[in-house]
Each structure stands twice: as C-alpha cells, then as structure tokens.
Amino acid sequence: MLSTCQKAKAMHKAEILKIVMSSPVLEVARETGFEPTELMKFYLDLENLMKSHIPYGEIGEKFRFLLTLTTDDAKVELNIFNKDVFVPAIQAGILDKGNILLVNSSGKVIKQIEGSFINDYVQAAEFSRDKQLIVFFIEYRTLHLIVNGTPKYYIYDILEYSHPGVTTPKTLSAREYRQLIDRHFREAVHGEKGVKYWRNKGDRILLDNPESIFQAPLWFYLDQYIIDGTPDKEPTISGTANKSDIRITDWTNKTRYIIEIKCLGRTFLDSPEKADEWANTGLSQINLYLSEEDKSCSAGTLVLYDGRKVDKDINWDTNIKCHPKYDNKPKRFYLESESASVKAKKIVSQLKKKSRE
C-alpha cells in the first residue's frame, strides 16, 4: 500500500508528465519539423497577448483572424505582439482588408492576404488542409491550432484557460470522464457558448461534418481537466483499421475508456434528418470497438449531440447485442436553437392565452 506521502508524490509526477506530454507545441513540432523553442515562444506570446493585452470590449467583434507561420523575416512595422501597434491597427480596420496574416515566430506580419477572409473554424481547417500549413485561428477569445487540416489544440475561452496537468478545483480523475462530458456541454456547447454548430438556427440546420465540430472541443476539454490520464483523438483500435472518436488512457488504474460521438439532425435544408438509425450505428460501432479493446478497456460511452427538430428519446434497436462493458446510459444533449428572448416571448404568450381561457 502506498502511503499518503507516496501518493502525493505520484500525483505530482503525473501532473508534470501531463504538462509535458499534452503540449500541443511539442506534437506540432514533431510532425512538422518546426523549431520547438520558436514555436513554443510564439504560442506563449500569443496566449499572453490574448489574456493580457486585448480590450475585448472595444475590439472583440473585430478580433477574428487567421495566422499562418513562416520562417521568413523582414523589416515591417506591424507586429501582432506589440499591443501598442496591433490593437490600434485593428481599431483602424486593418482586418477589414483581409484577416489572413502570414507571420513569423517573432510576431512580425510578413504578408496580409487582402480580400480573403476566414469566418469560422471550419473554413480555417479547410484553409490549413488545402495549403498544408500550421495555422492559428482566433475568434474573439477562442483559439484553435490546426496543422494540415487537423485540429491540434482548442481553447474556447482564453481568459478562463489553465494549462493541462495543473491541478485546479475543476480537474478530475480519468474515471470521472462522464462528469467532464456533462460539464463540457454546460460550459462550452449549450447555447453555442464556445462551440459554433448552427448553420441556420431558425431552420435548425447544422454545419457540415458536425461530429468533427464536437469531437475536437470535447477532446481538448478532457485533455485540460483530466489530471491522471491522456485523451487521444481518433486512436487506432488494437492495431485494426478502426478508429474511435476519443480514447482516454487512465494512468492510475491502467485502463481505457472509449467515447463515440454521433450528431443527429440535418446539415442542409433538403437533406434527410439523421435520427434513430444513426444513433444505433453509433451503438454498433462502440460495441465493435469494445470487443477489439476488451483486455485493456473498462467502459465505452456513446455521446449524442441532438440537433433534430423535436426533442425526443432515441428508439434503440433491441436486436443489437450490447457488449458487457458498454455504458448503457448514453449521453444525449439536445441542442437549443432558440434564444432566451424568443423563449421568454413564448412563455408570455402562453400565459396570456391561459388567462383568456
């Protein structure tokens, strides 16, 4: 049995390991060959800029741009890390000309692509994939790091962010991942607080490829708040060609938890609505993954983000034989599309109708 002191030391080592292993900069540097210290300095300077020097009340609506990294250098006046120059430039409308900036690791703006605009995360990922680039997409207080179209890091609110592996009142153990999934929805998904998913709220039309839109933010959130484990995105299952959406490796209990994500609803006005059949497909998938990961996996959970027009339960296929380790309480989160003001008007209207009856 470990003593209290030994447990504390083990947890401290886990925190240090978590900080090192979860660094997005190290992963990106390994994949791209970019100099790690330069990339780390750029990232920390960007984080400091967003946390300490941006007057969001004054320029928040204009603070949306994409940065692509280069090793080029030049004598230029505009440096994004010089708040006394960059903030006034935004106030003067520099990003109205084009919000794609080519910068080096020192923050110098080598080139501005005029007439080109990136308006959301999906477009940023497409731009990164098409150009085979490292990009940082900033939208208000949200930060995305994308490499060759693949999301590597996501912070939904930089002002509330703390580094992964640092113990805070919000950190939990890996085995409590279901609580974190719930909390992520409340804090970063519900009402599009951090994750943007509606193409058209009125018609309840979701953005393209909605599963990937929800997957990356959930993975980043788990990575930030799990203290004794590592979440992996799209890991290969036991050497097969199959990939789960998220797999959490619990260092303490030496086990794994699998998360499969499905999104219900429509992505186009005239497209069929994904509903029961799609949810049951997710159930079949997670049963398959659990069979392949049987020896090391402790549980599998299905997470549904429900954008259907009607908020109703899933009609589960009773012919699907569930794996013993499948968590038979899938998470279903209904995506609200009505604003508080619209809801309030409906409530008032209903009250008036009742009073007249």
Contacts in CASP RR format, 6 or more apart in sequence:
PFRMAT RR
TARGET T0000
AUTHOR 0000-0000-0000
METHOD contacts of the structure
MODEL  1
MLSTCQKAKAMHKAEILKIVMSSPVLEVARETGFEPTELMKFYLDLENLM
KSHIPYGEIGEKFRFLLTLTTDDAKVELNIFNKDVFVPAIQAGILDKGNI
LLVNSSGKVIKQIEGSFINDYVQAAEFSRDKQLIVFFIEYRTLHLIVNGT
PKYYIYDILEYSHPGVTTPKTLSAREYRQLIDRHFREAVHGEKGVKYWRN
KGDRILLDNPESIFQAPLWFYLDQYIIDGTPDKEPTISGTANKSDIRITD
WTNKTRYIIEIKCLGRTFLDSPEKADEWANTGLSQINLYLSEEDKSCSAG
TLVLYDGRKVDKDINWDTNIKCHPKYDNKPKRFYLESESASVKAKKIVSQ
LKKKSRE
2 10 0 8 1.000
11 227 0 8 1.000
11 228 0 8 1.000
14 165 0 8 1.000
14 227 0 8 1.000
14 228 0 8 1.000
14 229 0 8 1.000
14 251 0 8 1.000
14 252 0 8 1.000
15 165 0 8 1.000
15 166 0 8 1.000
15 167 0 8 1.000
15 227 0 8 1.000
17 251 0 8 1.000
18 164 0 8 1.000
18 165 0 8 1.000
18 227 0 8 1.000
18 228 0 8 1.000
18 229 0 8 1.000
18 230 0 8 1.000
19 163 0 8 1.000
19 164 0 8 1.000
19 165 0 8 1.000
19 166 0 8 1.000
20 26 0 8 1.000
21 230 0 8 1.000
22 164 0 8 1.000
22 165 0 8 1.000
22 223 0 8 1.000
22 230 0 8 1.000
23 40 0 8 1.000
24 43 0 8 1.000
24 145 0 8 1.000
24 152 0 8 1.000
24 153 0 8 1.000
25 36 0 8 1.000
25 39 0 8 1.000
25 40 0 8 1.000
25 43 0 8 1.000
26 36 0 8 1.000
27 152 0 8 1.000
28 34 0 8 1.000
28 39 0 8 1.000
28 134 0 8 1.000
28 145 0 8 1.000
28 147 0 8 1.000
28 152 0 8 1.000
29 35 0 8 1.000
29 36 0 8 1.000
29 39 0 8 1.000
29 40 0 8 1.000
31 147 0 8 1.000
32 134 0 8 1.000
32 147 0 8 1.000
34 69 0 8 1.000
34 134 0 8 1.000
35 105 0 8 1.000
38 105 0 8 1.000
39 69 0 8 1.000
39 105 0 8 1.000
39 134 0 8 1.000
41 105 0 8 1.000
42 69 0 8 1.000
42 105 0 8 1.000
42 106 0 8 1.000
42 107 0 8 1.000
43 145 0 8 1.000
45 81 0 8 1.000
45 107 0 8 1.000
46 67 0 8 1.000
46 80 0 8 1.000
46 81 0 8 1.000
46 136 0 8 1.000
46 143 0 8 1.000
47 143 0 8 1.000
47 158 0 8 1.000
47 161 0 8 1.000
49 80 0 8 1.000
49 81 0 8 1.000
49 83 0 8 1.000
49 86 0 8 1.000
50 138 0 8 1.000
50 141 0 8 1.000
50 143 0 8 1.000
50 158 0 8 1.000
50 159 0 8 1.000
51 158 0 8 1.000
51 159 0 8 1.000
51 161 0 8 1.000
53 83 0 8 1.000
53 87 0 8 1.000
54 60 0 8 1.000
54 63 0 8 1.000
54 83 0 8 1.000
54 87 0 8 1.000
55 87 0 8 1.000
56 63 0 8 1.000
56 140 0 8 1.000
56 141 0 8 1.000
58 91 0 8 1.000
59 87 0 8 1.000
59 90 0 8 1.000
59 91 0 8 1.000
60 140 0 8 1.000
61 140 0 8 1.000
62 90 0 8 1.000
62 91 0 8 1.000
62 93 0 8 1.000
62 95 0 8 1.000
62 96 0 8 1.000
63 90 0 8 1.000
63 138 0 8 1.000
63 139 0 8 1.000
63 140 0 8 1.000
64 95 0 8 1.000
64 99 0 8 1.000
64 118 0 8 1.000
64 119 0 8 1.000
64 138 0 8 1.000
64 139 0 8 1.000
64 140 0 8 1.000
65 95 0 8 1.000
65 99 0 8 1.000
65 100 0 8 1.000
65 101 0 8 1.000
65 118 0 8 1.000
65 137 0 8 1.000
65 138 0 8 1.000
66 99 0 8 1.000
66 100 0 8 1.000
66 101 0 8 1.000
66 118 0 8 1.000
66 124 0 8 1.000
66 127 0 8 1.000
66 135 0 8 1.000
66 136 0 8 1.000
66 137 0 8 1.000
66 138 0 8 1.000
67 80 0 8 1.000
67 101 0 8 1.000
67 102 0 8 1.000
67 103 0 8 1.000
67 135 0 8 1.000
67 136 0 8 1.000
67 137 0 8 1.000
67 138 0 8 1.000
68 100 0 8 1.000
68 101 0 8 1.000
68 102 0 8 1.000
68 103 0 8 1.000
68 131 0 8 1.000
68 133 0 8 1.000
68 134 0 8 1.000
68 135 0 8 1.000
69 103 0 8 1.000
69 104 0 8 1.000
69 105 0 8 1.000
69 133 0 8 1.000
69 134 0 8 1.000
69 135 0 8 1.000
69 136 0 8 1.000
70 102 0 8 1.000
70 103 0 8 1.000
70 104 0 8 1.000
70 110 0 8 1.000
71 104 0 8 1.000
71 105 0 8 1.000
72 102 0 8 1.000
72 104 0 8 1.000
72 110 0 8 1.000
73 104 0 8 1.000
73 106 0 8 1.000
73 108 0 8 1.000
73 110 0 8 1.000
74 108 0 8 1.000
74 110 0 8 1.000
76 108 0 8 1.000
76 109 0 8 1.000
76 110 0 8 1.000
77 85 0 8 1.000
78 85 0 8 1.000
78 86 0 8 1.000
78 89 0 8 1.000
78 94 0 8 1.000
78 108 0 8 1.000
78 109 0 8 1.000
79 85 0 8 1.000
79 86 0 8 1.000
79 106 0 8 1.000
79 107 0 8 1.000
79 108 0 8 1.000
79 109 0 8 1.000
80 86 0 8 1.000
80 101 0 8 1.000
80 103 0 8 1.000
80 107 0 8 1.000
80 109 0 8 1.000
81 106 0 8 1.000
81 107 0 8 1.000
94 112 0 8 1.000
97 112 0 8 1.000
97 114 0 8 1.000
97 115 0 8 1.000
98 112 0 8 1.000
98 113 0 8 1.000
98 114 0 8 1.000
98 115 0 8 1.000
98 116 0 8 1.000
98 117 0 8 1.000
99 116 0 8 1.000
99 117 0 8 1.000
99 118 0 8 1.000
100 112 0 8 1.000
100 113 0 8 1.000
100 116 0 8 1.000
100 117 0 8 1.000
100 118 0 8 1.000
100 127 0 8 1.000
101 109 0 8 1.000
101 111 0 8 1.000
101 112 0 8 1.000
101 113 0 8 1.000
102 109 0 8 1.000
102 110 0 8 1.000
102 111 0 8 1.000
102 112 0 8 1.000
102 113 0 8 1.000
103 109 0 8 1.000
103 110 0 8 1.000
104 110 0 8 1.000
118 124 0 8 1.000
118 127 0 8 1.000
118 137 0 8 1.000
120 139 0 8 1.000
120 196 0 8 1.000
120 207 0 8 1.000
121 137 0 8 1.000
121 139 0 8 1.000
121 144 0 8 1.000
121 196 0 8 1.000
121 213 0 8 1.000
122 207 0 8 1.000
122 208 0 8 1.000
122 209 0 8 1.000
122 213 0 8 1.000
124 135 0 8 1.000
124 137 0 8 1.000
124 144 0 8 1.000
124 146 0 8 1.000
125 146 0 8 1.000
125 149 0 8 1.000
125 150 0 8 1.000
125 151 0 8 1.000
126 149 0 8 1.000
127 133 0 8 1.000
127 135 0 8 1.000
128 134 0 8 1.000
128 135 0 8 1.000
128 146 0 8 1.000
128 147 0 8 1.000
128 148 0 8 1.000
128 149 0 8 1.000
128 150 0 8 1.000
129 148 0 8 1.000
129 149 0 8 1.000
129 150 0 8 1.000
132 148 0 8 1.000
133 147 0 8 1.000
133 148 0 8 1.000
134 145 0 8 1.000
134 146 0 8 1.000
134 147 0 8 1.000
135 144 0 8 1.000
135 145 0 8 1.000
135 146 0 8 1.000
135 147 0 8 1.000
136 143 0 8 1.000
136 144 0 8 1.000
136 145 0 8 1.000
136 146 0 8 1.000
137 143 0 8 1.000
137 144 0 8 1.000
137 146 0 8 1.000
138 144 0 8 1.000
141 157 0 8 1.000
141 158 0 8 1.000
141 159 0 8 1.000
142 154 0 8 1.000
142 155 0 8 1.000
142 156 0 8 1.000
142 157 0 8 1.000
142 158 0 8 1.000
142 194 0 8 1.000
143 153 0 8 1.000
143 154 0 8 1.000
143 155 0 8 1.000
143 158 0 8 1.000
144 151 0 8 1.000
144 153 0 8 1.000
144 154 0 8 1.000
145 151 0 8 1.000
145 152 0 8 1.000
145 153 0 8 1.000
145 154 0 8 1.000
146 152 0 8 1.000
151 212 0 8 1.000
151 216 0 8 1.000
151 233 0 8 1.000
153 220 0 8 1.000
154 216 0 8 1.000
154 217 0 8 1.000
154 219 0 8 1.000
154 220 0 8 1.000
155 161 0 8 1.000
155 220 0 8 1.000
156 187 0 8 1.000
156 188 0 8 1.000
156 193 0 8 1.000
156 194 0 8 1.000
156 195 0 8 1.000
156 217 0 8 1.000
156 220 0 8 1.000
156 221 0 8 1.000
157 188 0 8 1.000
157 194 0 8 1.000
161 224 0 8 1.000
162 168 0 8 1.000
162 224 0 8 1.000
163 224 0 8 1.000
164 223 0 8 1.000
164 224 0 8 1.000
165 171 0 8 1.000
165 224 0 8 1.000
165 227 0 8 1.000
167 227 0 8 1.000
170 183 0 8 1.000
170 225 0 8 1.000
171 225 0 8 1.000
171 226 0 8 1.000
171 227 0 8 1.000
172 179 0 8 1.000
172 180 0 8 1.000
172 225 0 8 1.000
172 226 0 8 1.000
172 227 0 8 1.000
173 226 0 8 1.000
173 227 0 8 1.000
173 228 0 8 1.000
173 250 0 8 1.000
173 252 0 8 1.000
174 226 0 8 1.000
174 228 0 8 1.000
174 229 0 8 1.000
174 248 0 8 1.000
174 249 0 8 1.000
174 250 0 8 1.000
174 251 0 8 1.000
174 252 0 8 1.000
174 253 0 8 1.000
174 257 0 8 1.000
175 250 0 8 1.000
175 252 0 8 1.000
175 253 0 8 1.000
175 257 0 8 1.000
175 298 0 8 1.000
177 222 0 8 1.000
177 226 0 8 1.000
177 248 0 8 1.000
177 257 0 8 1.000
177 259 0 8 1.000
177 301 0 8 1.000
178 301 0 8 1.000
178 327 0 8 1.000
178 331 0 8 1.000
180 221 0 8 1.000
180 222 0 8 1.000
180 225 0 8 1.000
180 226 0 8 1.000
181 218 0 8 1.000
181 222 0 8 1.000
181 259 0 8 1.000
181 301 0 8 1.000
181 303 0 8 1.000
181 331 0 8 1.000
182 331 0 8 1.000
183 225 0 8 1.000
184 217 0 8 1.000
184 218 0 8 1.000
184 221 0 8 1.000
184 222 0 8 1.000
185 333 0 8 1.000
187 193 0 8 1.000
188 194 0 8 1.000
188 195 0 8 1.000
188 217 0 8 1.000
188 221 0 8 1.000
189 195 0 8 1.000
189 197 0 8 1.000
189 214 0 8 1.000
189 217 0 8 1.000
189 305 0 8 1.000
189 333 0 8 1.000
189 335 0 8 1.000
190 333 0 8 1.000
190 336 0 8 1.000
191 335 0 8 1.000
191 336 0 8 1.000
192 198 0 8 1.000
194 217 0 8 1.000
195 213 0 8 1.000
195 214 0 8 1.000
195 217 0 8 1.000
196 207 0 8 1.000
196 213 0 8 1.000
197 206 0 8 1.000
197 207 0 8 1.000
197 210 0 8 1.000
197 213 0 8 1.000
197 214 0 8 1.000
197 305 0 8 1.000
197 335 0 8 1.000
198 204 0 8 1.000
198 205 0 8 1.000
198 206 0 8 1.000
198 207 0 8 1.000
198 335 0 8 1.000
198 337 0 8 1.000
199 205 0 8 1.000
199 206 0 8 1.000
199 207 0 8 1.000
199 208 0 8 1.000
199 267 0 8 1.000
200 269 0 8 1.000
201 337 0 8 1.000
201 338 0 8 1.000
202 337 0 8 1.000
203 269 0 8 1.000
204 265 0 8 1.000
204 266 0 8 1.000
204 307 0 8 1.000
204 308 0 8 1.000
204 309 0 8 1.000
204 337 0 8 1.000
205 266 0 8 1.000
205 267 0 8 1.000
205 268 0 8 1.000
205 269 0 8 1.000
206 263 0 8 1.000
206 265 0 8 1.000
206 266 0 8 1.000
206 267 0 8 1.000
206 307 0 8 1.000
206 335 0 8 1.000
207 213 0 8 1.000
207 267 0 8 1.000
208 267 0 8 1.000
209 267 0 8 1.000
210 263 0 8 1.000
210 267 0 8 1.000
210 305 0 8 1.000
211 245 0 8 1.000
211 261 0 8 1.000
211 262 0 8 1.000
211 263 0 8 1.000
213 263 0 8 1.000
214 261 0 8 1.000
214 263 0 8 1.000
214 303 0 8 1.000
214 305 0 8 1.000
215 233 0 8 1.000
215 234 0 8 1.000
215 245 0 8 1.000
215 246 0 8 1.000
215 261 0 8 1.000
216 233 0 8 1.000
218 246 0 8 1.000
218 259 0 8 1.000
218 261 0 8 1.000
218 303 0 8 1.000
219 231 0 8 1.000
219 233 0 8 1.000
219 246 0 8 1.000
222 231 0 8 1.000
222 246 0 8 1.000
222 248 0 8 1.000
223 230 0 8 1.000
223 231 0 8 1.000
226 248 0 8 1.000
228 250 0 8 1.000
228 251 0 8 1.000
228 252 0 8 1.000
229 248 0 8 1.000
229 249 0 8 1.000
229 250 0 8 1.000
229 251 0 8 1.000
229 252 0 8 1.000
230 248 0 8 1.000
230 249 0 8 1.000
230 251 0 8 1.000
231 246 0 8 1.000
231 247 0 8 1.000
231 248 0 8 1.000
231 249 0 8 1.000
232 246 0 8 1.000
232 247 0 8 1.000
232 248 0 8 1.000
232 249 0 8 1.000
233 245 0 8 1.000
233 246 0 8 1.000
234 243 0 8 1.000
234 244 0 8 1.000
234 245 0 8 1.000
234 246 0 8 1.000
235 243 0 8 1.000
235 244 0 8 1.000
235 247 0 8 1.000
236 242 0 8 1.000
236 243 0 8 1.000
237 243 0 8 1.000
237 244 0 8 1.000
237 289 0 8 1.000
237 292 0 8 1.000
237 293 0 8 1.000
238 292 0 8 1.000
238 293 0 8 1.000
240 292 0 8 1.000
242 288 0 8 1.000
242 289 0 8 1.000
242 292 0 8 1.000
244 258 0 8 1.000
244 259 0 8 1.000
244 260 0 8 1.000
244 285 0 8 1.000
244 286 0 8 1.000
244 289 0 8 1.000
245 259 0 8 1.000
245 260 0 8 1.000
245 261 0 8 1.000
246 258 0 8 1.000
246 259 0 8 1.000
246 261 0 8 1.000
247 256 0 8 1.000
247 257 0 8 1.000
247 258 0 8 1.000
247 259 0 8 1.000
248 256 0 8 1.000
248 257 0 8 1.000
248 258 0 8 1.000
248 259 0 8 1.000
249 256 0 8 1.000
250 256 0 8 1.000
250 257 0 8 1.000
250 298 0 8 1.000
253 298 0 8 1.000
254 296 0 8 1.000
255 296 0 8 1.000
255 297 0 8 1.000
255 298 0 8 1.000
256 293 0 8 1.000
256 296 0 8 1.000
256 297 0 8 1.000
256 298 0 8 1.000
257 297 0 8 1.000
257 298 0 8 1.000
257 299 0 8 1.000
257 300 0 8 1.000
257 301 0 8 1.000
258 286 0 8 1.000
258 289 0 8 1.000
258 290 0 8 1.000
258 293 0 8 1.000
258 297 0 8 1.000
258 299 0 8 1.000
258 300 0 8 1.000
258 301 0 8 1.000
259 300 0 8 1.000
259 301 0 8 1.000
259 302 0 8 1.000
259 303 0 8 1.000
260 282 0 8 1.000
260 285 0 8 1.000
260 286 0 8 1.000
260 289 0 8 1.000
260 300 0 8 1.000
260 301 0 8 1.000
260 302 0 8 1.000
260 303 0 8 1.000
261 303 0 8 1.000
261 304 0 8 1.000
261 305 0 8 1.000
262 274 0 8 1.000
262 278 0 8 1.000
262 279 0 8 1.000
262 281 0 8 1.000
262 282 0 8 1.000
262 302 0 8 1.000
262 303 0 8 1.000
262 304 0 8 1.000
262 305 0 8 1.000
263 274 0 8 1.000
263 304 0 8 1.000
263 305 0 8 1.000
263 306 0 8 1.000
263 307 0 8 1.000
264 273 0 8 1.000
264 274 0 8 1.000
264 275 0 8 1.000
264 278 0 8 1.000
264 279 0 8 1.000
264 304 0 8 1.000
264 305 0 8 1.000
264 306 0 8 1.000
264 307 0 8 1.000
264 308 0 8 1.000
265 273 0 8 1.000
265 274 0 8 1.000
265 275 0 8 1.000
265 306 0 8 1.000
265 307 0 8 1.000
265 308 0 8 1.000
265 309 0 8 1.000
266 272 0 8 1.000
266 273 0 8 1.000
266 274 0 8 1.000
273 308 0 8 1.000
273 309 0 8 1.000
275 308 0 8 1.000
275 314 0 8 1.000
276 314 0 8 1.000
276 315 0 8 1.000
276 316 0 8 1.000
276 317 0 8 1.000
279 302 0 8 1.000
279 304 0 8 1.000
279 314 0 8 1.000
279 316 0 8 1.000
279 330 0 8 1.000
280 314 0 8 1.000
280 316 0 8 1.000
280 317 0 8 1.000
280 320 0 8 1.000
282 302 0 8 1.000
283 302 0 8 1.000
283 316 0 8 1.000
283 317 0 8 1.000
283 320 0 8 1.000
283 322 0 8 1.000
283 326 0 8 1.000
283 330 0 8 1.000
284 320 0 8 1.000
286 300 0 8 1.000
286 301 0 8 1.000
286 302 0 8 1.000
286 323 0 8 1.000
286 326 0 8 1.000
287 320 0 8 1.000
287 321 0 8 1.000
287 322 0 8 1.000
287 323 0 8 1.000
287 326 0 8 1.000
289 297 0 8 1.000
289 300 0 8 1.000
290 297 0 8 1.000
290 300 0 8 1.000
290 323 0 8 1.000
290 325 0 8 1.000
290 326 0 8 1.000
291 323 0 8 1.000
294 325 0 8 1.000
297 325 0 8 1.000
298 325 0 8 1.000
299 325 0 8 1.000
299 326 0 8 1.000
299 327 0 8 1.000
300 325 0 8 1.000
300 326 0 8 1.000
300 327 0 8 1.000
301 327 0 8 1.000
301 330 0 8 1.000
301 331 0 8 1.000
302 326 0 8 1.000
302 327 0 8 1.000
302 330 0 8 1.000
302 331 0 8 1.000
303 330 0 8 1.000
303 331 0 8 1.000
303 333 0 8 1.000
304 314 0 8 1.000
304 330 0 8 1.000
304 331 0 8 1.000
304 332 0 8 1.000
304 333 0 8 1.000
305 333 0 8 1.000
305 335 0 8 1.000
306 332 0 8 1.000
306 333 0 8 1.000
306 334 0 8 1.000
306 335 0 8 1.000
307 334 0 8 1.000
307 335 0 8 1.000
307 337 0 8 1.000
311 334 0 8 1.000
313 332 0 8 1.000
314 330 0 8 1.000
314 332 0 8 1.000
322 328 0 8 1.000
338 346 0 8 1.000
END
